Amino acid sequence: MQVCDAEDIRILKGVVSKDHVHMHLEYAAKHSISDIIKRLKGRSSRRLQDEFPELKKRYWGRHF
């Protein structure tokens, strides 16, 4: 939610499952969906790795 707020993206609906997430988003037409997903995944990965340092050992090269 914080990432979406920073990027001026509105989450209309979302479902979190064990290994994936479904989201319905509202965003400005000037943004491409691939760019939005790249930002969401990148920032989420960074935050998770900062909060849970043991993930760094499991996912080498900071690729989550």
mmCIF file of the N, C-alpha and C atoms, coordinates in Angstrom:
data_MODEL
# 
_entry.id   MODEL 
# 
loop_
_atom_site.group_PDB 
_atom_site.id 
_atom_site.type_symbol 
_atom_site.label_atom_id 
_atom_site.label_alt_id 
_atom_site.label_comp_id 
_atom_site.label_asym_id 
_atom_site.label_entity_id 
_atom_site.label_seq_id 
_atom_site.pdbx_PDB_ins_code 
_atom_site.Cartn_x 
_atom_site.Cartn_y 
_atom_site.Cartn_z 
_atom_site.occupancy 
_atom_site.B_iso_or_equiv 
_atom_site.pdbx_formal_charge 
_atom_site.auth_seq_id 
_atom_site.auth_comp_id 
_atom_site.auth_asym_id 
_atom_site.auth_atom_id 
_atom_site.pdbx_PDB_model_num 
ATOM 1   N N  . MET A 1 1  ? 0.822  -1.193  0.000   1.00 0.00 ? 1  MET A N  1 
ATOM 2   C CA . MET A 1 1  ? 0.000  0.000   0.000   1.00 0.00 ? 1  MET A CA 1 
ATOM 3   C C  . MET A 1 1  ? 0.860  1.249   0.000   1.00 0.00 ? 1  MET A C  1 
ATOM 4   N N  . GLN A 1 2  ? 1.976  1.215   0.732   1.00 0.00 ? 2  GLN A N  1 
ATOM 5   C CA . GLN A 1 2  ? 2.849  2.381   0.781   1.00 0.00 ? 2  GLN A CA 1 
ATOM 6   C C  . GLN A 1 2  ? 3.471  2.668   -0.575  1.00 0.00 ? 2  GLN A C  1 
ATOM 7   N N  . VAL A 1 3  ? 3.851  1.634   -1.280  1.00 0.00 ? 3  VAL A N  1 
ATOM 8   C CA . VAL A 1 3  ? 4.441  1.802   -2.608  1.00 0.00 ? 3  VAL A CA 1 
ATOM 9   C C  . VAL A 1 3  ? 3.406  2.398   -3.551  1.00 0.00 ? 3  VAL A C  1 
ATOM 10  N N  . CYS A 1 4  ? 2.192  1.897   -3.498  1.00 0.00 ? 4  CYS A N  1 
ATOM 11  C CA . CYS A 1 4  ? 1.130  2.426   -4.366  1.00 0.00 ? 4  CYS A CA 1 
ATOM 12  C C  . CYS A 1 4  ? 0.829  3.881   -4.045  1.00 0.00 ? 4  CYS A C  1 
ATOM 13  N N  . ASP A 1 5  ? 0.796  4.230   -2.771  1.00 0.00 ? 5  ASP A N  1 
ATOM 14  C CA . ASP A 1 5  ? 0.560  5.620   -2.391  1.00 0.00 ? 5  ASP A CA 1 
ATOM 15  C C  . ASP A 1 5  ? 1.649  6.534   -2.948  1.00 0.00 ? 5  ASP A C  1 
ATOM 16  N N  . ALA A 1 6  ? 2.894  6.077   -2.876  1.00 0.00 ? 6  ALA A N  1 
ATOM 17  C CA . ALA A 1 6  ? 4.014  6.881   -3.364  1.00 0.00 ? 6  ALA A CA 1 
ATOM 18  C C  . ALA A 1 6  ? 3.970  7.041   -4.876  1.00 0.00 ? 6  ALA A C  1 
ATOM 19  N N  . GLU A 1 7  ? 3.426  6.061   -5.572  1.00 0.00 ? 7  GLU A N  1 
ATOM 20  C CA . GLU A 1 7  ? 3.383  6.093   -7.038  1.00 0.00 ? 7  GLU A CA 1 
ATOM 21  C C  . GLU A 1 7  ? 2.043  6.596   -7.577  1.00 0.00 ? 7  GLU A C  1 
ATOM 22  N N  . ASP A 1 8  ? 1.146  7.049   -6.707  1.00 0.00 ? 8  ASP A N  1 
ATOM 23  C CA . ASP A 1 8  ? -0.183 7.523   -7.089  1.00 0.00 ? 8  ASP A CA 1 
ATOM 24  C C  . ASP A 1 8  ? -0.974 6.429   -7.812  1.00 0.00 ? 8  ASP A C  1 
ATOM 25  N N  . ILE A 1 9  ? -0.957 5.241   -7.212  1.00 0.00 ? 9  ILE A N  1 
ATOM 26  C CA . ILE A 1 9  ? -1.690 4.091   -7.729  1.00 0.00 ? 9  ILE A CA 1 
ATOM 27  C C  . ILE A 1 9  ? -2.716 3.710   -6.680  1.00 0.00 ? 9  ILE A C  1 
ATOM 28  N N  . ARG A 1 10 ? -3.918 3.402   -7.112  1.00 0.00 ? 10 ARG A N  1 
ATOM 29  C CA . ARG A 1 10 ? -4.979 3.038   -6.181  1.00 0.00 ? 10 ARG A CA 1 
ATOM 30  C C  . ARG A 1 10 ? -5.266 1.547   -6.291  1.00 0.00 ? 10 ARG A C  1 
ATOM 31  N N  . ILE A 1 11 ? -5.255 0.842   -5.157  1.00 0.00 ? 11 ILE A N  1 
ATOM 32  C CA . ILE A 1 11 ? -5.605 -0.571  -5.134  1.00 0.00 ? 11 ILE A CA 1 
ATOM 33  C C  . ILE A 1 11 ? -7.120 -0.665  -4.973  1.00 0.00 ? 11 ILE A C  1 
ATOM 34  N N  . LEU A 1 12 ? -7.785 -1.197  -5.989  1.00 0.00 ? 12 LEU A N  1 
ATOM 35  C CA . LEU A 1 12 ? -9.240 -1.315  -5.934  1.00 0.00 ? 12 LEU A CA 1 
ATOM 36  C C  . LEU A 1 12 ? -9.665 -2.591  -5.215  1.00 0.00 ? 12 LEU A C  1 
ATOM 37  N N  . LYS A 1 13 ? -8.911 -3.655  -5.447  1.00 0.00 ? 13 LYS A N  1 
ATOM 38  C CA . LYS A 1 13 ? -9.215 -4.938  -4.834  1.00 0.00 ? 13 LYS A CA 1 
ATOM 39  C C  . LYS A 1 13 ? -7.950 -5.770  -4.831  1.00 0.00 ? 13 LYS A C  1 
ATOM 40  N N  . GLY A 1 14 ? -7.767 -6.598  -3.814  1.00 0.00 ? 14 GLY A N  1 
ATOM 41  C CA . GLY A 1 14 ? -6.582 -7.440  -3.762  1.00 0.00 ? 14 GLY A CA 1 
ATOM 42  C C  . GLY A 1 14 ? -6.818 -8.707  -2.966  1.00 0.00 ? 14 GLY A C  1 
ATOM 43  N N  . VAL A 1 15 ? -6.126 -9.770  -3.380  1.00 0.00 ? 15 VAL A N  1 
ATOM 44  C CA . VAL A 1 15 ? -6.186 -11.051 -2.685  1.00 0.00 ? 15 VAL A CA 1 
ATOM 45  C C  . VAL A 1 15 ? -4.759 -11.557 -2.548  1.00 0.00 ? 15 VAL A C  1 
ATOM 46  N N  . VAL A 1 16 ? -4.359 -11.899 -1.316  1.00 0.00 ? 16 VAL A N  1 
ATOM 47  C CA . VAL A 1 16 ? -3.019 -12.412 -1.061  1.00 0.00 ? 16 VAL A CA 1 
ATOM 48  C C  . VAL A 1 16 ? -3.125 -13.906 -0.807  1.00 0.00 ? 16 VAL A C  1 
ATOM 49  N N  . SER A 1 17 ? -2.395 -14.692 -1.600  1.00 0.00 ? 17 SER A N  1 
ATOM 50  C CA . SER A 1 17 ? -2.342 -16.139 -1.437  1.00 0.00 ? 17 SER A CA 1 
ATOM 51  C C  . SER A 1 17 ? -0.968 -16.531 -0.919  1.00 0.00 ? 17 SER A C  1 
ATOM 52  N N  . LYS A 1 18 ? -0.761 -17.821 -0.738  1.00 0.00 ? 18 LYS A N  1 
ATOM 53  C CA . LYS A 1 18 ? 0.501  -18.319 -0.183  1.00 0.00 ? 18 LYS A CA 1 
ATOM 54  C C  . LYS A 1 18 ? 1.702  -17.908 -1.036  1.00 0.00 ? 18 LYS A C  1 
ATOM 55  N N  . ASP A 1 19 ? 1.570  -17.992 -2.352  1.00 0.00 ? 19 ASP A N  1 
ATOM 56  C CA . ASP A 1 19 ? 2.725  -17.753 -3.219  1.00 0.00 ? 19 ASP A CA 1 
ATOM 57  C C  . ASP A 1 19 ? 2.491  -16.716 -4.313  1.00 0.00 ? 19 ASP A C  1 
ATOM 58  N N  . HIS A 1 20 ? 1.393  -15.989 -4.254  1.00 0.00 ? 20 HIS A N  1 
ATOM 59  C CA . HIS A 1 20 ? 1.161  -14.948 -5.251  1.00 0.00 ? 20 HIS A CA 1 
ATOM 60  C C  . HIS A 1 20 ? 0.102  -13.957 -4.761  1.00 0.00 ? 20 HIS A C  1 
ATOM 61  N N  . VAL A 1 21 ? -0.036 -12.872 -5.507  1.00 0.00 ? 21 VAL A N  1 
ATOM 62  C CA . VAL A 1 21 ? -0.974 -11.802 -5.151  1.00 0.00 ? 21 VAL A CA 1 
ATOM 63  C C  . VAL A 1 21 ? -1.758 -11.421 -6.404  1.00 0.00 ? 21 VAL A C  1 
ATOM 64  N N  . HIS A 1 22 ? -3.043 -11.194 -6.233  1.00 0.00 ? 22 HIS A N  1 
ATOM 65  C CA . HIS A 1 22 ? -3.878 -10.653 -7.312  1.00 0.00 ? 22 HIS A CA 1 
ATOM 66  C C  . HIS A 1 22 ? -4.296 -9.244  -6.894  1.00 0.00 ? 22 HIS A C  1 
ATOM 67  N N  . MET A 1 23 ? -4.154 -8.280  -7.798  1.00 0.00 ? 23 MET A N  1 
ATOM 68  C CA . MET A 1 23 ? -4.551 -6.907  -7.482  1.00 0.00 ? 23 MET A CA 1 
ATOM 69  C C  . MET A 1 23 ? -5.242 -6.279  -8.681  1.00 0.00 ? 23 MET A C  1 
ATOM 70  N N  . HIS A 1 24 ? -6.285 -5.532  -8.399  1.00 0.00 ? 24 HIS A N  1 
ATOM 71  C CA . HIS A 1 24 ? -6.925 -4.683  -9.400  1.00 0.00 ? 24 HIS A CA 1 
ATOM 72  C C  . HIS A 1 24 ? -6.476 -3.269  -9.066  1.00 0.00 ? 24 HIS A C  1 
ATOM 73  N N  . LEU A 1 25 ? -5.806 -2.619  -10.018 1.00 0.00 ? 25 LEU A N  1 
ATOM 74  C CA . LEU A 1 25 ? -5.206 -1.306  -9.772  1.00 0.00 ? 25 LEU A CA 1 
ATOM 75  C C  . LEU A 1 25 ? -5.822 -0.248  -10.661 1.00 0.00 ? 25 LEU A C  1 
ATOM 76  N N  . GLU A 1 26 ? -5.801 0.974   -10.155 1.00 0.00 ? 26 GLU A N  1 
ATOM 77  C CA . GLU A 1 26 ? -6.173 2.140   -10.953 1.00 0.00 ? 26 GLU A CA 1 
ATOM 78  C C  . GLU A 1 26 ? -4.940 3.031   -11.012 1.00 0.00 ? 26 GLU A C  1 
ATOM 79  N N  . TYR A 1 27 ? -4.498 3.370   -12.226 1.00 0.00 ? 27 TYR A N  1 
ATOM 80  C CA . TYR A 1 27 ? -3.287 4.162   -12.384 1.00 0.00 ? 27 TYR A CA 1 
ATOM 81  C C  . TYR A 1 27 ? -3.417 5.070   -13.595 1.00 0.00 ? 27 TYR A C  1 
ATOM 82  N N  . ALA A 1 28 ? -2.587 6.096   -13.636 1.00 0.00 ? 28 ALA A N  1 
ATOM 83  C CA . ALA A 1 28 ? -2.610 7.060   -14.743 1.00 0.00 ? 28 ALA A CA 1 
ATOM 84  C C  . ALA A 1 28 ? -2.162 6.381   -16.032 1.00 0.00 ? 28 ALA A C  1 
ATOM 85  N N  . ALA A 1 29 ? -2.759 6.770   -17.128 1.00 0.00 ? 29 ALA A N  1 
ATOM 86  C CA . ALA A 1 29 ? -2.451 6.176   -18.426 1.00 0.00 ? 29 ALA A CA 1 
ATOM 87  C C  . ALA A 1 29 ? -1.005 6.428   -18.865 1.00 0.00 ? 29 ALA A C  1 
ATOM 88  N N  . LYS A 1 30 ? -0.359 7.409   -18.253 1.00 0.00 ? 30 LYS A N  1 
ATOM 89  C CA . LYS A 1 30 ? 1.023  7.715   -18.639 1.00 0.00 ? 30 LYS A CA 1 
ATOM 90  C C  . LYS A 1 30 ? 2.000  6.638   -18.166 1.00 0.00 ? 30 LYS A C  1 
ATOM 91  N N  . HIS A 1 31 ? 1.569  5.757   -17.231 1.00 0.00 ? 31 HIS A N  1 
ATOM 92  C CA . HIS A 1 31 ? 2.422  4.686   -16.721 1.00 0.00 ? 31 HIS A CA 1 
ATOM 93  C C  . HIS A 1 31 ? 2.129  3.388   -17.469 1.00 0.00 ? 31 HIS A C  1 
ATOM 94  N N  . SER A 1 32 ? 3.162  2.606   -17.724 1.00 0.00 ? 32 SER A N  1 
ATOM 95  C CA . SER A 1 32 ? 2.941  1.289   -18.325 1.00 0.00 ? 32 SER A CA 1 
ATOM 96  C C  . SER A 1 32 ? 2.804  0.264   -17.203 1.00 0.00 ? 32 SER A C  1 
ATOM 97  N N  . ILE A 1 33 ? 2.016  -0.764  -17.446 1.00 0.00 ? 33 ILE A N  1 
ATOM 98  C CA . ILE A 1 33 ? 1.800  -1.776  -16.418 1.00 0.00 ? 33 ILE A CA 1 
ATOM 99  C C  . ILE A 1 33 ? 3.105  -2.494  -16.080 1.00 0.00 ? 33 ILE A C  1 
ATOM 100 N N  . SER A 1 34 ? 3.959  -2.710  -17.070 1.00 0.00 ? 34 SER A N  1 
ATOM 101 C CA . SER A 1 34 ? 5.234  -3.391  -16.799 1.00 0.00 ? 34 SER A CA 1 
ATOM 102 C C  . SER A 1 34 ? 6.116  -2.551  -15.871 1.00 0.00 ? 34 SER A C  1 
ATOM 103 N N  . ASP A 1 35 ? 6.098  -1.245  -16.043 1.00 0.00 ? 35 ASP A N  1 
ATOM 104 C CA . ASP A 1 35 ? 6.861  -0.342  -15.164 1.00 0.00 ? 35 ASP A CA 1 
ATOM 105 C C  . ASP A 1 35 ? 6.315  -0.370  -13.736 1.00 0.00 ? 35 ASP A C  1 
ATOM 106 N N  . ILE A 1 36 ? 5.008  -0.370  -13.621 1.00 0.00 ? 36 ILE A N  1 
ATOM 107 C CA . ILE A 1 36 ? 4.373  -0.396  -12.300 1.00 0.00 ? 36 ILE A CA 1 
ATOM 108 C C  . ILE A 1 36 ? 4.723  -1.691  -11.573 1.00 0.00 ? 36 ILE A C  1 
ATOM 109 N N  . ILE A 1 37 ? 4.617  -2.819  -12.260 1.00 0.00 ? 37 ILE A N  1 
ATOM 110 C CA . ILE A 1 37 ? 4.904  -4.114  -11.638 1.00 0.00 ? 37 ILE A CA 1 
ATOM 111 C C  . ILE A 1 37 ? 6.374  -4.194  -11.239 1.00 0.00 ? 37 ILE A C  1 
ATOM 112 N N  . LYS A 1 38 ? 7.258  -3.694  -12.102 1.00 0.00 ? 38 LYS A N  1 
ATOM 113 C CA . LYS A 1 38 ? 8.688  -3.693  -11.783 1.00 0.00 ? 38 LYS A CA 1 
ATOM 114 C C  . LYS A 1 38 ? 8.949  -2.909  -10.493 1.00 0.00 ? 38 LYS A C  1 
ATOM 115 N N  . ARG A 1 39 ? 8.323  -1.763  -10.346 1.00 0.00 ? 39 ARG A N  1 
ATOM 116 C CA . ARG A 1 39 ? 8.502  -0.950  -9.142  1.00 0.00 ? 39 ARG A CA 1 
ATOM 117 C C  . ARG A 1 39 ? 7.924  -1.629  -7.903  1.00 0.00 ? 39 ARG A C  1 
ATOM 118 N N  . LEU A 1 40 ? 6.722  -2.180  -8.039  1.00 0.00 ? 40 LEU A N  1 
ATOM 119 C CA . LEU A 1 40 ? 6.098  -2.856  -6.901  1.00 0.00 ? 40 LEU A CA 1 
ATOM 120 C C  . LEU A 1 40 ? 6.928  -4.048  -6.436  1.00 0.00 ? 40 LEU A C  1 
ATOM 121 N N  . LYS A 1 41 ? 7.375  -4.872  -7.368  1.00 0.00 ? 41 LYS A N  1 
ATOM 122 C CA . LYS A 1 41 ? 8.155  -6.054  -7.012  1.00 0.00 ? 41 LYS A CA 1 
ATOM 123 C C  . LYS A 1 41 ? 9.519  -5.669  -6.439  1.00 0.00 ? 41 LYS A C  1 
ATOM 124 N N  . GLY A 1 42 ? 10.163 -4.684  -7.037  1.00 0.00 ? 42 GLY A N  1 
ATOM 125 C CA . GLY A 1 42 ? 11.485 -4.261  -6.574  1.00 0.00 ? 42 GLY A CA 1 
ATOM 126 C C  . GLY A 1 42 ? 11.449 -3.701  -5.163  1.00 0.00 ? 42 GLY A C  1 
ATOM 127 N N  . ARG A 1 43 ? 10.519 -2.803  -4.922  1.00 0.00 ? 43 ARG A N  1 
ATOM 128 C CA . ARG A 1 43 ? 10.426 -2.190  -3.583  1.00 0.00 ? 43 ARG A CA 1 
ATOM 129 C C  . ARG A 1 43 ? 9.968  -3.195  -2.539  1.00 0.00 ? 43 ARG A C  1 
ATOM 130 N N  . SER A 1 44 ? 9.043  -4.067  -2.917  1.00 0.00 ? 44 SER A N  1 
ATOM 131 C CA . SER A 1 44 ? 8.576  -5.088  -1.971  1.00 0.00 ? 44 SER A CA 1 
ATOM 132 C C  . SER A 1 44 ? 9.714  -6.034  -1.606  1.00 0.00 ? 44 SER A C  1 
ATOM 133 N N  . SER A 1 45 ? 10.475 -6.448  -2.603  1.00 0.00 ? 45 SER A N  1 
ATOM 134 C CA . SER A 1 45 ? 11.606 -7.350  -2.364  1.00 0.00 ? 45 SER A CA 1 
ATOM 135 C C  . SER A 1 45 ? 12.621 -6.705  -1.431  1.00 0.00 ? 45 SER A C  1 
ATOM 136 N N  . ARG A 1 46 ? 12.957 -5.460  -1.697  1.00 0.00 ? 46 ARG A N  1 
ATOM 137 C CA . ARG A 1 46 ? 13.928 -4.750  -0.866  1.00 0.00 ? 46 ARG A CA 1 
ATOM 138 C C  . ARG A 1 46 ? 13.451 -4.638  0.582   1.00 0.00 ? 46 ARG A C  1 
ATOM 139 N N  . ARG A 1 47 ? 12.198 -4.297  0.752   1.00 0.00 ? 47 ARG A N  1 
ATOM 140 C CA . ARG A 1 47 ? 11.654 -4.145  2.114   1.00 0.00 ? 47 ARG A CA 1 
ATOM 141 C C  . ARG A 1 47 ? 11.619 -5.475  2.854   1.00 0.00 ? 47 ARG A C  1 
ATOM 142 N N  . LEU A 1 48 ? 11.236 -6.545  2.156   1.00 0.00 ? 48 LEU A N  1 
ATOM 143 C CA . LEU A 1 48 ? 11.208 -7.862  2.797   1.00 0.00 ? 48 LEU A CA 1 
ATOM 144 C C  . LEU A 1 48 ? 12.611 -8.310  3.202   1.00 0.00 ? 48 LEU A C  1 
ATOM 145 N N  . GLN A 1 49 ? 13.588 -8.085  2.326   1.00 0.00 ? 49 GLN A N  1 
ATOM 146 C CA . GLN A 1 49 ? 14.956 -8.488  2.635   1.00 0.00 ? 49 GLN A CA 1 
ATOM 147 C C  . GLN A 1 49 ? 15.544 -7.657  3.777   1.00 0.00 ? 49 GLN A C  1 
ATOM 148 N N  . ASP A 1 50 ? 15.146 -6.396  3.883   1.00 0.00 ? 50 ASP A N  1 
ATOM 149 C CA . ASP A 1 50 ? 15.602 -5.567  5.004   1.00 0.00 ? 50 ASP A CA 1 
ATOM 150 C C  . ASP A 1 50 ? 14.969 -6.024  6.316   1.00 0.00 ? 50 ASP A C  1 
ATOM 151 N N  . GLU A 1 51 ? 13.685 -6.376  6.247   1.00 0.00 ? 51 GLU A N  1 
ATOM 152 C CA . GLU A 1 51 ? 12.967 -6.778  7.451   1.00 0.00 ? 51 GLU A CA 1 
ATOM 153 C C  . GLU A 1 51 ? 13.314 -8.204  7.896   1.00 0.00 ? 51 GLU A C  1 
ATOM 154 N N  . PHE A 1 52 ? 13.617 -9.071  6.929   1.00 0.00 ? 52 PHE A N  1 
ATOM 155 C CA . PHE A 1 52 ? 13.936 -10.469 7.226   1.00 0.00 ? 52 PHE A CA 1 
ATOM 156 C C  . PHE A 1 52 ? 15.296 -10.816 6.632   1.00 0.00 ? 52 PHE A C  1 
ATOM 157 N N  . PRO A 1 53 ? 16.389 -10.523 7.349   1.00 0.00 ? 53 PRO A N  1 
ATOM 158 C CA . PRO A 1 53 ? 17.744 -10.732 6.824   1.00 0.00 ? 53 PRO A CA 1 
ATOM 159 C C  . PRO A 1 53 ? 18.035 -12.178 6.415   1.00 0.00 ? 53 PRO A C  1 
ATOM 160 N N  . GLU A 1 54 ? 17.328 -13.140 6.990   1.00 0.00 ? 54 GLU A N  1 
ATOM 161 C CA . GLU A 1 54 ? 17.569 -14.539 6.626   1.00 0.00 ? 54 GLU A CA 1 
ATOM 162 C C  . GLU A 1 54 ? 17.205 -14.831 5.169   1.00 0.00 ? 54 GLU A C  1 
ATOM 163 N N  . LEU A 1 55 ? 16.396 -13.990 4.563   1.00 0.00 ? 55 LEU A N  1 
ATOM 164 C CA . LEU A 1 55 ? 16.052 -14.171 3.151   1.00 0.00 ? 55 LEU A CA 1 
ATOM 165 C C  . LEU A 1 55 ? 17.260 -13.945 2.252   1.00 0.00 ? 55 LEU A C  1 
ATOM 166 N N  . LYS A 1 56 ? 18.185 -13.091 2.681   1.00 0.00 ? 56 LYS A N  1 
ATOM 167 C CA . LYS A 1 56 ? 19.379 -12.815 1.871   1.00 0.00 ? 56 LYS A CA 1 
ATOM 168 C C  . LYS A 1 56 ? 20.216 -14.067 1.683   1.00 0.00 ? 56 LYS A C  1 
ATOM 169 N N  . LYS A 1 57 ? 20.241 -14.914 2.706   1.00 0.00 ? 57 LYS A N  1 
ATOM 170 C CA . LYS A 1 57 ? 21.004 -16.159 2.607   1.00 0.00 ? 57 LYS A CA 1 
ATOM 171 C C  . LYS A 1 57 ? 20.347 -17.119 1.623   1.00 0.00 ? 57 LYS A C  1 
ATOM 172 N N  . ARG A 1 58 ? 19.045 -17.105 1.599   1.00 0.00 ? 58 ARG A N  1 
ATOM 173 C CA . ARG A 1 58 ? 18.305 -18.037 0.741   1.00 0.00 ? 58 ARG A CA 1 
ATOM 174 C C  . ARG A 1 58 ? 18.275 -17.577 -0.721  1.00 0.00 ? 58 ARG A C  1 
ATOM 175 N N  . TYR A 1 59 ? 18.177 -16.285 -0.933  1.00 0.00 ? 59 TYR A N  1 
ATOM 176 C CA . TYR A 1 59 ? 18.090 -15.725 -2.290  1.00 0.00 ? 59 TYR A CA 1 
ATOM 177 C C  . TYR A 1 59 ? 19.349 -14.920 -2.572  1.00 0.00 ? 59 TYR A C  1 
ATOM 178 N N  . TRP A 1 60 ? 20.378 -15.566 -3.077  1.00 0.00 ? 60 TRP A N  1 
ATOM 179 C CA . TRP A 1 60 ? 21.672 -14.930 -3.332  1.00 0.00 ? 60 TRP A CA 1 
ATOM 180 C C  . TRP A 1 60 ? 21.540 -13.876 -4.430  1.00 0.00 ? 60 TRP A C  1 
ATOM 181 N N  . GLY A 1 61 ? 22.457 -12.942 -4.425  1.00 0.00 ? 61 GLY A N  1 
ATOM 182 C CA . GLY A 1 61 ? 22.477 -11.895 -5.456  1.00 0.00 ? 61 GLY A CA 1 
ATOM 183 C C  . GLY A 1 61 ? 21.357 -10.888 -5.326  1.00 0.00 ? 61 GLY A C  1 
ATOM 184 N N  . ARG A 1 62 ? 20.683 -10.886 -4.181  1.00 0.00 ? 62 ARG A N  1 
ATOM 185 C CA . ARG A 1 62 ? 19.576 -9.968  -3.917  1.00 0.00 ? 62 ARG A CA 1 
ATOM 186 C C  . ARG A 1 62 ? 18.454 -10.104 -4.929  1.00 0.00 ? 62 ARG A C  1 
ATOM 187 N N  . HIS A 1 63 ? 18.321 -11.292 -5.552  1.00 0.00 ? 63 HIS A N  1 
ATOM 188 C CA . HIS A 1 63 ? 17.205 -11.572 -6.462  1.00 0.00 ? 63 HIS A CA 1 
ATOM 189 C C  . HIS A 1 63 ? 16.179 -12.383 -5.697  1.00 0.00 ? 63 HIS A C  1 
ATOM 190 N N  . PHE A 1 64 ? 14.992 -11.840 -5.571  1.00 0.00 ? 64 PHE A N  1 
ATOM 191 C CA . PHE A 1 64 ? 13.970 -12.473 -4.761  1.00 0.00 ? 64 PHE A CA 1 
ATOM 192 C C  . PHE A 1 64 ? 12.971 -13.159 -5.654  1.00 0.00 ? 64 PHE A C  1 
# 
